Amino acid sequence: MLNLFVRCIVIYFFLLVAMRLMGKRQLGELQPFEFAITLVASDLACIPMSDPTIPVVYGIIPVFTLFVVHIIITKLASGSLRFRKLLNGKPIVVIERGNLLPDVLKELNMNIDDLLEALRAGGYFDPGEVEYAIIETNGTMTVLPKSQFRPLTPADISVEAEPADMPVTVVMEGNFMGANMKGLQEVDKKRVLRLLDGLGMRQSDVLLLLVTGNKVFVQPYVGDSMTVSFPAEDGK
């Protein structure tokens, strides 16, 4: 029993390392060849896990081989557009100039329900708001709305917008994320704690605290979220 437990741990961590080396992607973002490799690797890793008579190396070597194959295919796809199209396919337009393309949907084995579901997932409940919709090579849908339904941007009203700041996670689940503070200017742990004290909170009361420039988003474990500003420092 202990031997089986150790075997499972060893293979699991080897498979985890291999998947991490293949890159950070969610399951829905995998290209077809990446998805196939993931499925095969998981099946191969299960064999020595479930059968103690099979050496552990019989699970490790196939997974390592698939990792090498993945690297080779990725390099070839990066260097050859023709090979990449052959391997992954190409994006396909399913809505063009506001018109649904039933023949294309039929080729993709999609029905209207599938199309409407994909549109809703992208935030579009009315197909009449869509100018173009494209099925990407990883199966996701990209939507270009009609001009009258696009969000208003500063460029539309000839207003020069300031560069956006990246929100920085400072407190998560009551833990102070000190490594994230390096990119923040004039913000340190003492200043954050003073802000929380002014709000009647302790660090342990905070589920999430994000800093964006001088704006602070605070979500406590108990109570409503709030967006506040850092108070001015003394002498400023």
C-alpha positions as CSV (number, residue, x, y, z in Angstrom):
1,M,0.0,0.0,0.0
2,L,2.8,2.4,0.9
3,N,4.6,1.5,-2.3
4,L,1.5,2.4,-4.4
5,F,1.2,5.7,-2.5
6,V,4.8,6.7,-3.2
7,R,4.5,5.7,-6.8
8,C,1.4,7.9,-7.3
9,I,3.2,10.9,-5.6
10,V,6.3,10.5,-7.8
11,I,4.3,10.2,-11.1
12,Y,2.0,13.0,-10.1
13,F,4.8,15.5,-9.5
14,F,6.7,14.4,-12.6
15,L,3.5,15.0,-14.7
16,L,2.9,18.3,-12.9
17,V,6.4,19.5,-13.8
18,A,6.0,18.3,-17.4
19,M,2.7,20.2,-17.8
20,R,4.1,23.4,-16.3
21,L,7.1,23.2,-18.7
22,M,4.7,23.0,-21.6
23,G,3.3,26.4,-20.7
24,K,0.5,28.1,-18.9
25,R,-2.8,27.6,-20.7
26,Q,-6.3,26.8,-19.6
27,L,-7.9,23.7,-20.9
28,G,-10.2,25.7,-23.2
29,E,-7.2,27.6,-24.7
30,L,-5.3,24.5,-25.8
31,Q,-4.6,23.9,-29.4
32,P,-5.7,20.5,-30.8
33,F,-2.3,18.9,-30.6
34,E,-1.7,20.2,-27.1
35,F,-5.1,18.8,-26.0
36,A,-4.2,15.4,-27.5
37,I,-0.8,15.4,-25.8
38,T,-2.4,16.3,-22.4
39,L,-5.0,13.5,-22.7
40,V,-2.4,10.8,-23.7
41,A,0.0,11.9,-21.0
42,S,-2.6,11.6,-18.3
43,D,-3.6,8.1,-19.5
44,L,0.0,7.0,-19.6
45,A,0.7,8.3,-16.1
46,C,-2.3,6.4,-14.7
47,I,-1.1,3.0,-15.9
48,P,1.8,2.6,-13.4
49,M,-0.3,4.3,-10.7
50,S,-2.9,1.6,-10.8
51,D,-0.7,-1.4,-11.4
52,P,2.1,-1.9,-8.9
53,T,3.7,-4.6,-11.0
54,I,4.6,-2.0,-13.7
55,P,7.8,-0.1,-13.0
56,V,7.4,3.6,-12.3
57,V,9.8,4.4,-15.1
58,Y,7.3,3.0,-17.6
59,G,5.1,6.0,-16.8
60,I,7.8,8.6,-16.6
61,I,9.5,7.8,-19.9
62,P,6.4,8.1,-22.1
63,V,5.4,11.4,-20.4
64,F,9.0,12.7,-21.0
65,T,8.8,11.5,-24.6
66,L,5.5,13.4,-25.1
67,F,7.1,16.5,-23.6
68,V,10.0,16.3,-26.1
69,V,7.4,15.8,-28.9
70,H,5.5,18.9,-27.7
71,I,8.7,21.0,-27.7
72,I,9.6,19.8,-31.3
73,I,6.1,20.5,-32.6
74,T,6.0,23.9,-31.0
75,K,9.4,24.9,-32.5
76,L,8.3,23.7,-35.9
77,A,5.0,25.6,-35.7
78,S,6.8,28.8,-34.6
79,G,9.1,28.6,-37.6
80,S,6.7,27.6,-40.3
81,L,3.3,29.4,-41.0
82,R,2.3,26.6,-43.3
83,F,3.0,23.9,-40.7
84,R,1.2,25.9,-38.1
85,K,-1.9,26.2,-40.2
86,L,-1.8,22.5,-41.0
87,L,-1.4,21.6,-37.3
88,N,-3.9,24.0,-35.8
89,G,-6.2,24.9,-38.6
90,K,-7.2,28.6,-39.1
91,P,-9.8,30.9,-37.7
92,I,-13.2,30.6,-39.3
93,V,-15.8,33.4,-39.7
94,V,-19.3,32.3,-38.6
95,I,-21.0,35.8,-38.6
96,E,-20.0,38.1,-41.4
97,R,-21.4,41.7,-41.8
98,G,-24.1,40.8,-39.3
99,N,-25.3,37.7,-41.2
100,L,-25.0,34.2,-39.8
101,L,-23.4,31.7,-42.1
102,P,-25.3,28.4,-41.8
103,D,-23.1,26.5,-44.3
104,V,-20.0,27.4,-42.3
105,L,-21.8,26.3,-39.0
106,K,-22.7,23.0,-40.7
107,E,-19.0,22.4,-41.6
108,L,-18.0,23.1,-38.0
109,N,-20.7,20.7,-36.7
110,M,-22.2,23.7,-34.8
111,N,-25.9,24.5,-34.5
112,I,-27.7,27.7,-33.7
113,D,-27.8,26.8,-30.0
114,D,-24.0,26.4,-29.9
115,L,-23.6,29.7,-31.7
116,L,-25.9,31.6,-29.3
117,E,-24.3,30.0,-26.3
118,A,-20.8,31.1,-27.5
119,L,-22.1,34.6,-28.1
120,R,-23.6,34.8,-24.6
121,A,-20.4,33.7,-23.1
122,G,-18.8,36.7,-24.8
123,G,-21.4,39.0,-23.4
124,Y,-23.6,39.3,-26.5
125,F,-27.2,38.1,-26.0
126,D,-28.5,39.6,-29.3
127,P,-26.9,38.4,-32.5
128,G,-28.1,41.6,-34.1
129,E,-25.4,43.5,-32.2
130,V,-22.6,41.4,-33.8
131,E,-20.8,42.5,-37.0
132,Y,-18.3,39.6,-37.1
133,A,-17.8,36.5,-35.1
134,I,-14.8,34.2,-35.6
135,I,-14.2,30.7,-34.2
136,E,-10.5,30.7,-33.3
137,T,-8.2,27.7,-33.7
138,N,-8.6,26.7,-30.0
139,G,-12.4,26.7,-30.3
140,T,-13.1,30.0,-28.6
141,M,-15.2,32.7,-30.2
142,T,-14.0,36.3,-30.9
143,V,-16.7,38.9,-31.5
144,L,-16.5,42.3,-33.2
145,P,-19.7,44.2,-32.4
146,K,-21.4,46.6,-34.7
147,S,-20.2,50.2,-34.4
148,Q,-23.3,51.4,-32.6
149,F,-22.9,48.7,-29.9
150,R,-19.2,49.2,-29.3
151,P,-18.2,50.7,-25.9
152,L,-17.4,54.4,-26.0
153,T,-13.6,55.1,-25.9
154,P,-11.7,58.3,-25.1
155,A,-10.6,58.4,-28.8
156,D,-14.3,58.5,-29.9
157,I,-14.7,61.9,-28.0
158,S,-11.2,63.2,-28.7
159,V,-10.1,63.0,-25.1
160,E,-6.6,62.1,-24.2
161,A,-6.6,59.4,-21.5
162,E,-3.9,58.8,-19.0
163,P,-2.0,55.5,-19.1
164,A,-3.8,52.9,-17.1
165,D,-2.1,51.5,-14.0
166,M,-1.9,47.7,-13.3
167,P,-3.7,46.7,-10.1
168,V,-1.4,45.2,-7.6
169,T,-2.5,42.5,-5.1
170,V,-1.3,43.7,-1.7
171,V,-3.4,41.6,0.7
172,M,-5.0,38.3,-0.2
173,E,-6.9,36.1,2.2
174,G,-5.4,38.0,5.2
175,N,-1.8,37.5,3.9
176,F,0.4,40.4,3.0
177,M,1.9,40.0,-0.5
178,G,5.2,41.7,0.1
179,A,6.8,40.5,-3.1
180,N,4.2,42.5,-5.1
181,M,5.1,45.8,-3.5
182,K,8.3,46.2,-5.5
183,G,6.5,47.9,-8.4
184,L,4.6,50.4,-6.1
185,Q,6.0,53.8,-5.4
186,E,5.5,55.5,-2.0
187,V,3.4,52.6,-0.8
188,D,4.6,50.3,1.9
189,K,3.1,47.9,4.5
190,K,2.9,50.6,7.1
191,R,0.9,52.9,4.9
192,V,-1.5,50.0,4.0
193,L,-2.0,49.1,7.6
194,R,-2.7,52.8,8.5
195,L,-5.3,52.8,5.7
196,L,-6.9,49.7,7.1
197,D,-6.8,51.1,10.6
198,G,-8.7,54.2,9.4
199,L,-11.3,51.9,7.9
200,G,-11.6,50.0,11.2
201,M,-10.0,46.8,9.8
202,R,-7.1,44.6,10.5
203,Q,-5.1,42.8,7.9
204,S,-6.7,39.5,8.9
205,D,-10.1,41.0,8.1
206,V,-9.3,41.5,4.4
207,L,-10.1,39.0,1.8
208,L,-8.6,41.1,-1.1
209,L,-6.8,44.4,-1.3
210,L,-5.7,45.8,-4.6
211,V,-3.7,49.0,-5.2
212,T,-4.1,50.9,-8.5
213,G,-2.1,54.1,-8.4
214,N,-3.6,56.0,-5.4
215,K,-6.9,54.0,-5.5
216,V,-7.4,51.0,-3.2
217,F,-10.0,48.3,-3.6
218,V,-10.8,46.6,-0.3
219,Q,-13.0,43.5,0.0
220,P,-13.4,42.4,3.6
221,Y,-14.4,38.9,4.7
222,V,-17.5,40.5,6.3
223,G,-19.2,43.5,4.7
224,D,-19.3,45.2,1.3
225,S,-16.4,46.0,-0.9
226,M,-15.1,49.6,-1.2
227,T,-12.8,51.7,-3.3
228,V,-10.9,54.4,-1.4
229,S,-7.8,56.6,-1.8
230,F,-4.7,56.6,0.3
231,P,-4.8,59.6,2.8
232,A,-2.2,62.2,2.2
233,E,1.1,61.7,4.1
234,D,2.0,64.2,6.8
235,G,3.8,67.2,5.4
236,K,2.4,66.7,1.8
